[in-house]
């Protein structure tokens, strides 16, 4: 599914912040339609898969904190849930 | 604010495994909280569930305490382990079982 404006924004911000080797932003809002925190226009639930050198040597909690910090504005407003799979290159 | 921080600090340090969640272990109110409950139950972990929906102060307080923006949040022996994604990842790799067994061994 093509990303809407919020998803595109998430992708841009993560690309700038981490220069990832792999980045996949998936809008999963349709899976949560009608649930708590869902938005009538979608773009409320996202899954992010990201691999970046920036995560080298970081704990899982640190990696997630870095991603959440980069997307702080989105998490405060539109985005209700952000599933994160972050790792350093193998 | 100091009071809620002290209360949370006491909860995570006086219970081996604490899950801050939406709803209760018997009736989770959110899919992400529900998934962590299922994992802990599957592992046979003895844990305390704290329903953040009962108190706006706790709900915001735990986010500040952990520097973590979302619920659920799992603590083992006073250490913040992570939210739903990390707990799931650690369960799948077997790390969570080992961690809980090691940390809660008498």
N, CA and C atoms of all chains as a GROMACS GRO file, in nm:
protein
  588
    1UNK      N    1   0.084  -0.121   0.000
    1UNK     CA    2   0.000   0.000   0.000
    1UNK      C    3   0.088   0.125   0.000
    2UNK      N    4   0.056   0.219  -0.086
    2UNK     CA    5   0.133   0.343  -0.095
    2UNK      C    6   0.117   0.423   0.034
    3UNK      N    7   0.223   0.491   0.072
    3UNK     CA    8   0.219   0.570   0.195
    3UNK      C    9   0.147   0.702   0.172
    4UNK      N   10   0.075   0.746   0.273
    4UNK     CA   11   0.013   0.878   0.270
    4UNK      C   12   0.114   0.982   0.317
    5UNK      N   13   0.068   1.105   0.338
    5UNK     CA   14   0.160   1.213   0.378
    5UNK      C   15   0.232   1.185   0.511
    6UNK      N   16   0.163   1.128   0.608
    6UNK     CA   17   0.228   1.102   0.737
    6UNK      C   18   0.336   0.994   0.722
    7UNK      N   19   0.302   0.888   0.649
    7UNK     CA   20   0.398   0.780   0.626
    7UNK      C   21   0.520   0.829   0.550
    8UNK      N   22   0.497   0.913   0.449
    8UNK     CA   23   0.607   0.968   0.371
    8UNK      C   24   0.696   1.054   0.459
    9UNK      N   25   0.634   1.131   0.545
    9UNK     CA   26   0.708   1.215   0.638
    9UNK      C   27   0.795   1.132   0.732
   10UNK      N   28   0.739   1.022   0.781
   10UNK     CA   29   0.814   0.932   0.869
   10UNK      C   30   0.936   0.879   0.795
   11UNK      N   31   0.915   0.839   0.672
   11UNK     CA   32   1.023   0.783   0.592
   11UNK      C   33   1.134   0.887   0.571
   12UNK      N   34   1.094   1.009   0.537
   12UNK     CA   35   1.190   1.116   0.515
   12UNK      C   36   1.272   1.146   0.640
   13UNK      N   37   1.202   1.156   0.752
   13UNK     CA   38   1.271   1.189   0.878
   13UNK      C   39   1.370   1.081   0.918
   14UNK      N   40   1.330   0.955   0.903
   14UNK     CA   41   1.418   0.845   0.942
   14UNK      C   42   1.538   0.837   0.847
   15UNK      N   43   1.514   0.865   0.720
   15UNK     CA   44   1.623   0.863   0.622
   15UNK      C   45   1.727   0.970   0.657
   16UNK      N   46   1.678   1.089   0.691
   16UNK     CA   47   1.770   1.198   0.727
   16UNK      C   48   1.844   1.168   0.857
   17UNK      N   49   1.771   1.112   0.955
   17UNK     CA   50   1.830   1.094   1.088
   17UNK      C   51   1.931   0.980   1.092
   18UNK      N   52   1.908   0.874   1.015
   18UNK     CA   53   1.989   0.752   1.033
   18UNK      C   54   2.060   0.702   0.908
   19UNK      N   55   2.039   0.766   0.792
   19UNK     CA   56   2.097   0.715   0.667
   19UNK      C   57   2.092   0.562   0.663
   20UNK      N   58   1.974   0.507   0.676
   20UNK     CA   59   1.962   0.361   0.692
   20UNK      C   60   2.004   0.282   0.567
   21UNK      N   61   2.054   0.162   0.591
   21UNK     CA   62   2.086   0.073   0.480
   21UNK      C   63   1.961   0.001   0.434
   22UNK      N   64   1.867  -0.013   0.527
   22UNK     CA   65   1.738  -0.071   0.493
   22UNK      C   66   1.632   0.006   0.569
   23UNK      N   67   1.528   0.047   0.500
   23UNK     CA   68   1.419   0.117   0.568
   23UNK      C   69   1.288   0.079   0.501
   24UNK      N   70   1.199   0.029   0.585
   24UNK     CA   71   1.068  -0.010   0.536
   24UNK      C   72   0.964   0.053   0.629
   25UNK      N   73   0.881   0.139   0.576
   25UNK     CA   74   0.775   0.199   0.656
   25UNK      C   75   0.642   0.144   0.604
   26UNK      N   76   0.571   0.076   0.692
   26UNK     CA   77   0.447   0.010   0.652
   26UNK      C   78   0.330   0.069   0.729
   27UNK      N   79   0.229   0.113   0.656
   27UNK     CA   80   0.108   0.165   0.718
   27UNK      C   81   0.015   0.047   0.750
   28UNK      N   82  -0.002   0.022   0.880
   28UNK     CA   83  -0.086  -0.091   0.922
   28UNK      C   84  -0.219  -0.043   0.978
   29UNK      N   85  -0.254   0.081   0.948
   29UNK     CA   86  -0.374   0.140   1.009
   29UNK      C   87  -0.500   0.059   0.980
   30UNK      N   88  -0.505   0.002   0.858
   30UNK     CA   89  -0.626  -0.074   0.823
   30UNK      C   90  -0.647  -0.194   0.914
   31UNK      N   91  -0.538  -0.245   0.974
   31UNK     CA   92  -0.550  -0.360   1.064
   31UNK      C   93  -0.613  -0.319   1.197
   32UNK      N   94  -0.612  -0.188   1.223
   32UNK     CA   95  -0.658  -0.140   1.352
   32UNK      C   96  -0.781  -0.051   1.339
   33UNK      N   97  -0.844  -0.050   1.222
   33UNK     CA   98  -0.958   0.039   1.200
   33UNK      C   99  -1.062   0.018   1.308
   34UNK      N  100  -1.108   0.128   1.368
   34UNK     CA  101  -1.210   0.119   1.471
   34UNK      C  102  -1.157   0.092   1.610
   35UNK      N  103  -1.027   0.055   1.622
   35UNK     CA  104  -0.970   0.030   1.755
   35UNK      C  105  -0.937   0.162   1.822
   36UNK      N  106  -0.903   0.153   1.950
   36UNK     CA  107  -0.860   0.272   2.023
   36UNK      C  108  -0.744   0.337   1.950
   37UNK      N  109  -0.751   0.467   1.934
   37UNK     CA  110  -0.640   0.540   1.874
   37UNK      C  111  -0.640   0.541   1.723
   38UNK      N  112  -0.730   0.467   1.660
   38UNK     CA  113  -0.732   0.470   1.515
   38UNK      C  114  -0.796   0.601   1.470
   39UNK      N  115  -0.761   0.642   1.348
   39UNK     CA  116  -0.806   0.769   1.296
   39UNK      C  117  -0.894   0.738   1.174
   40UNK      N  118  -1.004   0.810   1.158
   40UNK     CA  119  -1.094   0.778   1.045
   40UNK      C  120  -1.023   0.782   0.910
   41UNK      N  121  -0.923   0.867   0.897
   41UNK     CA  122  -0.852   0.877   0.769
   41UNK      C  123  -0.727   0.788   0.763
   42UNK      N  124  -0.711   0.700   0.860
   42UNK     CA  125  -0.596   0.609   0.859
   42UNK      C  126  -0.469   0.680   0.904
   43UNK      N  127  -0.356   0.622   0.867
   43UNK     CA  128  -0.224   0.677   0.903
   43UNK      C  129  -0.207   0.695   1.054
   44UNK      N  130  -0.256   0.599   1.131
   44UNK     CA  131  -0.244   0.607   1.277
   44UNK      C  132  -0.150   0.500   1.331
   45UNK      N  133  -0.138   0.388   1.259
   45UNK     CA  134  -0.056   0.276   1.305
   45UNK      C  135   0.049   0.243   1.199
   46UNK      N  136   0.175   0.248   1.239
   46UNK     CA  137   0.283   0.220   1.145
   46UNK      C  138   0.378   0.114   1.200
   47UNK      N  139   0.443   0.045   1.107
   47UNK     CA  140   0.551  -0.047   1.143
   47UNK      C  141   0.675  -0.002   1.068
   48UNK      N  142   0.785   0.005   1.138
   48UNK     CA  143   0.910   0.051   1.078
   48UNK      C  144   1.016  -0.057   1.093
   49UNK      N  145   1.076  -0.094   0.980
   49UNK     CA  146   1.191  -0.184   0.985
   49UNK      C  147   1.310  -0.102   0.940
   50UNK      N  148   1.410  -0.095   1.023
   50UNK     CA  149   1.522  -0.008   0.991
   50UNK      C  150   1.655  -0.072   1.032
   51UNK      N  151   1.751  -0.065   0.942
   51UNK     CA  152   1.886  -0.115   0.968
   51UNK      C  153   1.980   0.002   0.942
   52UNK      N  154   2.061   0.036   1.042
   52UNK     CA  155   2.150   0.152   1.026
   52UNK      C  156   2.277   0.134   1.109
   53UNK      N  157   2.386   0.188   1.057
   53UNK     CA  158   2.512   0.191   1.131
   53UNK      C  159   2.497   0.270   1.261
   54UNK      N  160   2.400   0.363   1.260
   54UNK     CA  161   2.380   0.448   1.379
   54UNK      C  162   2.343   0.365   1.502
   55UNK      N  163   2.298   0.241   1.480
   55UNK     CA  164   2.254   0.157   1.592
   55UNK      C  165   2.365   0.066   1.644
   56UNK      N  166   2.482   0.074   1.584
   56UNK     CA  167   2.592  -0.017   1.623
   56UNK      C  168   2.620  -0.005   1.773
   57UNK      N  169   2.620  -0.118   1.838
   57UNK     CA  170   2.654  -0.122   1.980
   57UNK      C  171   2.545  -0.072   2.075
   58UNK      N  172   2.430  -0.036   2.022
   58UNK     CA  173   2.322   0.015   2.107
   58UNK      C  174   2.234  -0.100   2.156
   59UNK      N  175   2.176  -0.079   2.274
   59UNK     CA  176   2.079  -0.178   2.323
   59UNK      C  177   1.949  -0.159   2.248
   60UNK      N  178   1.862  -0.257   2.257
   60UNK     CA  179   1.732  -0.246   2.190
   60UNK      C  180   1.657  -0.123   2.238
   61UNK      N  181   1.660  -0.103   2.370
   61UNK     CA  182   1.588   0.011   2.426
   61UNK      C  183   1.644   0.142   2.368
   62UNK      N  184   1.776   0.151   2.357
   62UNK     CA  185   1.837   0.272   2.300
   62UNK      C  186   1.795   0.293   2.155
   63UNK      N  187   1.797   0.185   2.076
   63UNK     CA  188   1.758   0.196   1.934
   63UNK      C  189   1.615   0.248   1.922
   64UNK      N  190   1.526   0.193   2.003
   64UNK     CA  191   1.387   0.237   1.997
   64UNK      C  192   1.374   0.383   2.041
   65UNK      N  193   1.450   0.419   2.145
   65UNK     CA  194   1.444   0.558   2.192
   65UNK      C  195   1.490   0.653   2.081
   66UNK      N  196   1.592   0.613   2.006
   66UNK     CA  197   1.643   0.698   1.897
   66UNK      C  198   1.536   0.717   1.789
   67UNK      N  199   1.469   0.608   1.753
   67UNK     CA  200   1.365   0.617   1.650
   67UNK      C  201   1.248   0.701   1.702
   68UNK      N  202   1.208   0.676   1.826
   68UNK     CA  203   1.096   0.753   1.882
   68UNK      C  204   1.130   0.901   1.891
   69UNK      N  205   1.255   0.931   1.925
   69UNK     CA  206   1.295   1.072   1.936
   69UNK      C  207   1.289   1.140   1.799
   70UNK      N  208   1.332   1.068   1.696
   70UNK     CA  209   1.331   1.126   1.561
   70UNK      C  210   1.188   1.154   1.515
   71UNK      N  211   1.093   1.079   1.568
   71UNK     CA  212   0.954   1.092   1.525
   71UNK      C  213   0.865   1.150   1.636
   72UNK      N  214   0.926   1.225   1.726
   72UNK     CA  215   0.852   1.276   1.843
   72UNK      C  216   0.728   1.356   1.803
   73UNK      N  217   0.740   1.439   1.701
   73UNK     CA  218   0.625   1.522   1.660
   73UNK      C  219   0.509   1.436   1.610
   74UNK      N  220   0.544   1.336   1.530
   74UNK     CA  221   0.439   1.248   1.473
   74UNK      C  222   0.370   1.170   1.585
   75UNK      N  223   0.450   1.122   1.683
   75UNK     CA  224   0.394   1.042   1.791
   75UNK      C  225   0.304   1.126   1.881
   76UNK      N  226   0.333   1.255   1.888
   76UNK     CA  227   0.250   1.342   1.972
   76UNK      C  228   0.116   1.369   1.906
   77UNK      N  229   0.113   1.366   1.774
   77UNK     CA  230  -0.011   1.404   1.707
   77UNK      C  231  -0.083   1.284   1.646
   78UNK      N  232  -0.057   1.259   1.522
   78UNK     CA  233  -0.137   1.165   1.446
   78UNK      C  234  -0.112   1.018   1.479
   79UNK      N  235   0.013   0.986   1.502
   79UNK     CA  236   0.050   0.844   1.510
   79UNK      C  237   0.022   0.789   1.650
   80UNK      N  238  -0.063   0.688   1.654
   80UNK     CA  239  -0.101   0.627   1.781
   80UNK      C  240  -0.006   0.514   1.817
   81UNK      N  241   0.040   0.440   1.718
   81UNK     CA  242   0.125   0.325   1.747
   81UNK      C  243   0.233   0.312   1.641
   82UNK      N  244   0.353   0.284   1.689
   82UNK     CA  245   0.467   0.268   1.601
   82UNK      C  246   0.539   0.141   1.643
   83UNK      N  247   0.528   0.039   1.560
   83UNK     CA  248   0.600  -0.084   1.588
   83UNK      C  249   0.739  -0.071   1.525
   84UNK      N  250   0.841  -0.104   1.601
   84UNK     CA  251   0.978  -0.081   1.553
   84UNK      C  252   1.058  -0.210   1.553
   85UNK      N  253   1.122  -0.238   1.440
   85UNK     CA  254   1.222  -0.344   1.434
   85UNK      C  255   1.351  -0.277   1.389
   86UNK      N  256   1.439  -0.252   1.482
   86UNK     CA  257   1.562  -0.180   1.449
   86UNK      C  258   1.682  -0.268   1.476
   87UNK      N  259   1.782  -0.258   1.389
   87UNK     CA  260   1.905  -0.333   1.415
   87UNK      C  261   2.022  -0.268   1.343
   88UNK      N  262   2.141  -0.310   1.382
   88UNK     CA  263   2.260  -0.264   1.312
   88UNK      C  264   2.289  -0.363   1.200
   89UNK      N  265   2.365  -0.323   1.099
   89UNK     CA  266   2.394  -0.414   0.988
   89UNK      C  267   2.467  -0.538   1.040
   90UNK      N  268   2.434  -0.652   0.981
   90UNK     CA  269   2.498  -0.776   1.026
   90UNK      C  270   2.632  -0.794   0.956
   91UNK      N  271   0.436   1.530   4.118
   91UNK     CA  272   0.519   1.457   4.023
   91UNK      C  273   0.622   1.372   4.095
   92UNK      N  274   0.680   1.430   4.199
   92UNK     CA  275   0.779   1.355   4.276
   92UNK      C  276   0.713   1.234   4.340
   93UNK      N  277   0.590   1.252   4.385
   93UNK     CA  278   0.520   1.144   4.453
   93UNK      C  279   0.497   1.025   4.360
   94UNK      N  280   0.453   1.054   4.238
   94UNK     CA  281   0.424   0.945   4.146
   94UNK      C  282   0.553   0.874   4.106
   95UNK      N  283   0.660   0.950   4.092
   95UNK     CA  284   0.790   0.892   4.059
   95UNK      C  285   0.836   0.797   4.170
   96UNK      N  286   0.816   0.841   4.292
   96UNK     CA  287   0.854   0.759   4.407
   96UNK      C  288   0.769   0.632   4.411
   97UNK      N  289   0.641   0.648   4.380
   97UNK     CA  290   0.550   0.533   4.382
   97UNK      C  291   0.591   0.431   4.276
   98UNK      N  292   0.619   0.479   4.153
   98UNK     CA  293   0.661   0.390   4.045
   98UNK      C  294   0.793   0.322   4.081
   99UNK      N  295   0.885   0.401   4.130
   99UNK     CA  296   1.016   0.349   4.169
   99UNK      C  297   1.001   0.233   4.268
  100UNK      N  298   0.912   0.254   4.364
  100UNK     CA  299   0.888   0.151   4.465
  100UNK      C  300   0.824   0.026   4.402
  101UNK      N  301   0.730   0.046   4.311
  101UNK     CA  302   0.663  -0.068   4.246
  101UNK      C  303   0.763  -0.154   4.168
  102UNK      N  304   0.848  -0.088   4.088
  102UNK     CA  305   0.938  -0.166   4.001
  102UNK      C  306   1.052  -0.229   4.081
  103UNK      N  307   1.079  -0.175   4.198
  103UNK     CA  308   1.188  -0.232   4.278
  103UNK      C  309   1.141  -0.335   4.380
  104UNK      N  310   1.013  -0.330   4.417
  104UNK     CA  311   0.965  -0.425   4.518
  104UNK      C  312   0.894  -0.545   4.455
  105UNK      N  313   0.874  -0.541   4.322
  105UNK     CA  314   0.816  -0.658   4.252
  105UNK      C  315   0.916  -0.705   4.147
  106UNK      N  316   0.935  -0.837   4.136
  106UNK     CA  317   1.034  -0.890   4.041
  106UNK      C  318   0.999  -0.854   3.897
  107UNK      N  319   0.873  -0.876   3.860
  107UNK     CA  320   0.831  -0.850   3.723
  107UNK      C  321   0.706  -0.763   3.727
  108UNK      N  322   0.713  -0.647   3.665
  108UNK     CA  323   0.600  -0.554   3.665
  108UNK      C  324   0.567  -0.515   3.522
  109UNK      N  325   0.440  -0.523   3.489
  109UNK     CA  326   0.395  -0.480   3.356
  109UNK      C  327   0.298  -0.363   3.371
  110UNK      N  328   0.339  -0.247   3.316
  110UNK     CA  329   0.249  -0.133   3.308
  110UNK      C  330   0.171  -0.150   3.179
  111UNK      N  331   0.039  -0.156   3.190
  111UNK     CA  332  -0.042  -0.194   3.074
  111UNK      C  333  -0.176  -0.121   3.074
  112UNK      N  334  -0.245  -0.134   2.960
  112UNK     CA  335  -0.381  -0.082   2.952
  112UNK      C  336  -0.475  -0.198   2.980
  113UNK      N  337  -0.553  -0.185   3.087
  113UNK     CA  338  -0.639  -0.294   3.131
  113UNK      C  339  -0.566  -0.379   3.234
  114UNK      N  340  -0.618  -0.499   3.256
  114UNK     CA  341  -0.559  -0.589   3.355
  114UNK      C  342  -0.516  -0.717   3.285
  115UNK      N  343  -0.430  -0.798   3.349
  115UNK     CA  344  -0.390  -0.926   3.286
  115UNK      C  345  -0.511  -1.011   3.246
  116UNK      N  346  -0.619  -1.005   3.322
  116UNK     CA  347  -0.738  -1.083   3.289
  116UNK      C  348  -0.820  -1.019   3.177
  117UNK      N  349  -0.811  -0.887   3.165
  117UNK     CA  350  -0.890  -0.817   3.064
  117UNK      C  351  -0.809  -0.701   3.004
  118UNK      N  352  -0.712  -0.734   2.918
  118UNK     CA  353  -0.633  -0.629   2.854
  118UNK      C  354  -0.722  -0.542   2.765
  119UNK      N  355  -0.695  -0.412   2.763
  119UNK     CA  356  -0.779  -0.320   2.687
  119UNK      C  357  -0.711  -0.274   2.558
  120UNK      N  358  -0.599  -0.334   2.525
  120UNK     CA  359  -0.525  -0.292   2.407
  120UNK      C  360  -0.449  -0.414   2.355
  121UNK      N  361  -0.443  -0.426   2.223
  121UNK     CA  362  -0.380  -0.544   2.164
  121UNK      C  363  -0.233  -0.560   2.202
  122UNK      N  364  -0.163  -0.448   2.215
  122UNK     CA  365  -0.020  -0.455   2.246
  122UNK      C  366   0.002  -0.501   2.390
  123UNK      N  367  -0.079  -0.448   2.481
  123UNK     CA  368  -0.072  -0.494   2.620
  123UNK      C  369  -0.111  -0.642   2.628
  124UNK      N  370  -0.213  -0.678   2.550
  124UNK     CA  371  -0.260  -0.816   2.550
  124UNK      C  372  -0.153  -0.914   2.505
  125UNK      N  373  -0.073  -0.870   2.407
  125UNK     CA  374   0.031  -0.960   2.356
  125UNK      C  375   0.138  -0.987   2.463
  126UNK      N  376   0.176  -0.883   2.536
  126UNK     CA  377   0.277  -0.901   2.641
  126UNK      C  378   0.223  -0.990   2.753
  127UNK      N  379   0.096  -0.973   2.787
  127UNK     CA  380   0.031  -1.059   2.886
  127UNK      C  381   0.040  -1.206   2.842
  128UNK      N  382   0.007  -1.228   2.714
  128UNK     CA  383   0.011  -1.366   2.662
  128UNK      C  384   0.151  -1.425   2.673
  129UNK      N  385   0.251  -1.346   2.642
  129UNK     CA  386   0.389  -1.393   2.647
  129UNK      C  387   0.429  -1.426   2.790
  130UNK      N  388   0.397  -1.335   2.883
  130UNK     CA  389   0.434  -1.359   3.024
  130UNK      C  390   0.361  -1.481   3.078
  131UNK      N  391   0.234  -1.495   3.042
  131UNK     CA  392   0.157  -1.611   3.088
  131UNK      C  393   0.216  -1.739   3.030
  132UNK      N  394   0.253  -1.732   2.902
  132UNK     CA  395   0.311  -1.849   2.836
  132UNK      C  396   0.440  -1.893   2.905
  133UNK      N  397   0.518  -1.796   2.949
  133UNK     CA  398   0.645  -1.826   3.017
  133UNK      C  399   0.621  -1.865   3.163
  134UNK      N  400   0.498  -1.854   3.208
  134UNK     CA  401   0.468  -1.887   3.348
  134UNK      C  402   0.527  -1.787   3.445
  135UNK      N  403   0.548  -1.665   3.399
  135UNK     CA  404   0.610  -1.563   3.484
  135UNK      C  405   0.510  -1.516   3.590
  136UNK      N  406   0.562  -1.490   3.709
  136UNK     CA  407   0.482  -1.434   3.816
  136UNK      C  408   0.500  -1.283   3.808
  137UNK      N  409   0.397  -1.211   3.768
  137UNK     CA  410   0.415  -1.068   3.746
  137UNK      C  411   0.299  -0.987   3.801
  138UNK      N  412   0.326  -0.861   3.822
  138UNK     CA  413   0.221  -0.771   3.868
  138UNK      C  414   0.182  -0.680   3.752
  139UNK      N  415   0.053  -0.676   3.720
  139UNK     CA  416   0.003  -0.587   3.616
  139UNK      C  417  -0.048  -0.458   3.680
  140UNK      N  418  -0.006  -0.346   3.625
  140UNK     CA  419  -0.056  -0.217   3.674
  140UNK      C  420  -0.132  -0.151   3.561
  141UNK      N  421  -0.260  -0.125   3.586
  141UNK     CA  422  -0.348  -0.069   3.484
  141UNK      C  423  -0.333   0.083   3.480
  142UNK      N  424  -0.270   0.134   3.373
  142UNK     CA  425  -0.246   0.279   3.366
  142UNK      C  426  -0.375   0.356   3.333
  143UNK      N  427  -0.477   0.284   3.288
  143UNK     CA  428  -0.602   0.353   3.255
  143UNK      C  429  -0.676   0.398   3.381
  144UNK      N  430  -0.634   0.343   3.495
  144UNK     CA  431  -0.700   0.382   3.620
  144UNK      C  432  -0.650   0.516   3.672
  145UNK      N  433  -0.536   0.560   3.620
  145UNK     CA  434  -0.480   0.684   3.673
  145UNK      C  435  -0.402   0.758   3.565
  146UNK      N  436  -0.448   0.877   3.532
  146UNK     CA  437  -0.377   0.960   3.435
  146UNK      C  438  -0.237   0.993   3.484
  147UNK      N  439  -0.224   1.001   3.615
  147UNK     CA  440  -0.095   1.034   3.674
  147UNK      C  441   0.006   0.921   3.652
  148UNK      N  442  -0.040   0.798   3.670
  148UNK     CA  443   0.048   0.683   3.647
  148UNK      C  444   0.077   0.670   3.497
  149UNK      N  445  -0.024   0.692   3.416
  149UNK     CA  446  -0.009   0.677   3.271
  149UNK      C  447   0.099   0.771   3.217
  150UNK      N  448   0.096   0.897   3.260
  150UNK     CA  449   0.199   0.991   3.217
  150UNK      C  450   0.329   0.966   3.295
  151UNK      N  451   0.311   0.934   3.423
  151UNK     CA  452   0.428   0.916   3.511
  151UNK      C  453   0.523   0.808   3.464
  152UNK      N  454   0.468   0.696   3.415
  152UNK     CA  455   0.556   0.585   3.373
  152UNK      C  456   0.628   0.621   3.244
  153UNK      N  457   0.562   0.702   3.159
  153UNK     CA  458   0.629   0.745   3.035
  153UNK      C  459   0.749   0.834   3.068
  154UNK      N  460   0.731   0.921   3.165
  154UNK     CA  461   0.841   1.008   3.207
  154UNK      C  462   0.950   0.928   3.278
  155UNK      N  463   0.906   0.838   3.365
  155UNK     CA  464   1.000   0.759   3.446
  155UNK      C  465   1.093   0.678   3.356
  156UNK      N  466   1.035   0.616   3.252
  156UNK     CA  467   1.113   0.528   3.164
  156UNK      C  468   1.174   0.602   3.046
  157UNK      N  469   1.132   0.726   3.024
  157UNK     CA  470   1.168   0.796   2.901
  157UNK      C  471   1.130   0.710   2.780
  158UNK      N  472   1.003   0.671   2.779
  158UNK     CA  473   0.950   0.579   2.678
  158UNK      C  474   0.807   0.622   2.647
  159UNK      N  475   0.772   0.642   2.520
  159UNK     CA  476   0.646   0.711   2.491
  159UNK      C  477   0.520   0.625   2.492
  160UNK      N  478   0.535   0.495   2.502
  160UNK     CA  479   0.416   0.410   2.483
  160UNK      C  480   0.396   0.311   2.596
  161UNK      N  481   0.276   0.258   2.602
  161UNK     CA  482   0.236   0.150   2.693
  161UNK      C  483   0.209   0.030   2.603
  162UNK      N  484   0.241  -0.092   2.637
  162UNK     CA  485   0.290  -0.143   2.766
  162UNK      C  486   0.440  -0.120   2.789
  163UNK      N  487   0.480  -0.136   2.914
  163UNK     CA  488   0.620  -0.129   2.951
  163UNK      C  489   0.649  -0.239   3.054
  164UNK      N  490   0.754  -0.314   3.026
  164UNK     CA  491   0.789  -0.426   3.115
  164UNK      C  492   0.915  -0.396   3.196
  165UNK      N  493   0.906  -0.421   3.324
  165UNK     CA  494   1.020  -0.409   3.415
  165UNK      C  495   1.052  -0.544   3.477
  166UNK      N  496   1.180  -0.578   3.482
  166UNK     CA  497   1.224  -0.697   3.554
  166UNK      C  498   1.331  -0.654   3.653
  167UNK      N  499   1.305  -0.679   3.779
  167UNK     CA  500   1.399  -0.642   3.886
  167UNK      C  501   1.442  -0.495   3.878
  168UNK      N  502   1.347  -0.410   3.854
  168UNK     CA  503   1.378  -0.267   3.852
  168UNK      C  504   1.439  -0.218   3.723
  169UNK      N  505   1.465  -0.310   3.628
  169UNK     CA  506   1.528  -0.269   3.502
  169UNK      C  507   1.423  -0.263   3.391
  170UNK      N  508   1.423  -0.154   3.316
  170UNK     CA  509   1.329  -0.140   3.206
  170UNK      C  510   1.372  -0.230   3.090
  171UNK      N  511   1.283  -0.319   3.049
  171UNK     CA  512   1.316  -0.415   2.942
  171UNK      C  513   1.272  -0.362   2.807
  172UNK      N  514   1.151  -0.303   2.801
  172UNK     CA  515   1.105  -0.248   2.675
  172UNK      C  516   0.955  -0.255   2.661
  173UNK      N  517   0.907  -0.223   2.541
  173UNK     CA  518   0.765  -0.230   2.511
  173UNK      C  519   0.732  -0.358   2.437
  174UNK      N  520   0.619  -0.356   2.371
  174UNK     CA  521   0.567  -0.476   2.306
  174UNK      C  522   0.662  -0.536   2.202
  175UNK      N  523   0.722  -0.452   2.119
  175UNK     CA  524   0.810  -0.504   2.013
  175UNK      C  525   0.933  -0.574   2.070
  176UNK      N  526   0.996  -0.509   2.168
  176UNK     CA  527   1.118  -0.565   2.226
  176UNK      C  528   1.087  -0.694   2.302
  177UNK      N  529   0.977  -0.691   2.378
  177UNK     CA  530   0.937  -0.811   2.452
  177UNK      C  531   0.911  -0.927   2.355
  178UNK      N  532   0.844  -0.897   2.244
  178UNK     CA  533   0.815  -1.001   2.144
  178UNK      C  534   0.944  -1.056   2.084
  179UNK      N  535   1.034  -0.964   2.047
  179UNK     CA  536   1.163  -1.005   1.989
  179UNK      C  537   1.241  -1.093   2.086
  180UNK      N  538   1.244  -1.051   2.213
  180UNK     CA  539   1.320  -1.125   2.314
  180UNK      C  540   1.255  -1.258   2.349
  181UNK      N  541   1.122  -1.263   2.336
  181UNK     CA  542   1.051  -1.390   2.358
  181UNK      C  543   1.086  -1.487   2.246
  182UNK      N  544   1.082  -1.438   2.122
  182UNK     CA  545   1.107  -1.526   2.007
  182UNK      C  546   1.250  -1.579   2.007
  183UNK      N  547   1.343  -1.499   2.056
  183UNK     CA  548   1.483  -1.544   2.056
  183UNK      C  549   1.517  -1.626   2.181
  184UNK      N  550   1.423  -1.634   2.275
  184UNK     CA  551   1.448  -1.711   2.397
  184UNK      C  552   1.514  -1.628   2.507
  185UNK      N  553   1.553  -1.505   2.474
  185UNK     CA  554   1.623  -1.420   2.573
  185UNK      C  555   1.537  -1.385   2.693
  186UNK      N  556   1.408  -1.366   2.667
  186UNK     CA  557   1.321  -1.321   2.775
  186UNK      C  558   1.306  -1.428   2.882
  187UNK      N  559   1.292  -1.551   2.837
  187UNK     CA  560   1.277  -1.662   2.931
  187UNK      C  561   1.401  -1.670   3.020
  188UNK      N  562   1.518  -1.663   2.957
  188UNK     CA  563   1.644  -1.669   3.030
  188UNK      C  564   1.656  -1.553   3.128
  189UNK      N  565   1.623  -1.435   3.077
  189UNK     CA  566   1.634  -1.315   3.160
  189UNK      C  567   1.548  -1.325   3.286
  190UNK      N  568   1.422  -1.363   3.266
  190UNK     CA  569   1.331  -1.371   3.380
  190UNK      C  570   1.376  -1.480   3.476
  191UNK      N  571   1.419  -1.594   3.420
  191UNK     CA  572   1.463  -1.704   3.507
  191UNK      C  573   1.585  -1.661   3.588
  192UNK      N  574   1.679  -1.596   3.523
  192UNK     CA  575   1.802  -1.557   3.594
  192UNK      C  576   1.776  -1.448   3.697
  193UNK      N  577   1.697  -1.350   3.656
  193UNK     CA  578   1.677  -1.235   3.744
  193UNK      C  579   1.588  -1.267   3.864
  194UNK      N  580   1.498  -1.363   3.846
  194UNK     CA  581   1.404  -1.387   3.955
  194UNK      C  582   1.441  -1.510   4.037
  195UNK      N  583   1.551  -1.575   4.001
  195UNK     CA  584   1.596  -1.690   4.080
  195UNK      C  585   1.630  -1.641   4.220
  196UNK      N  586   1.583  -1.714   4.318
  196UNK     CA  587   1.601  -1.668   4.457
  196UNK      C  588   1.748  -1.668   4.497
   0.00000   0.00000   0.00000
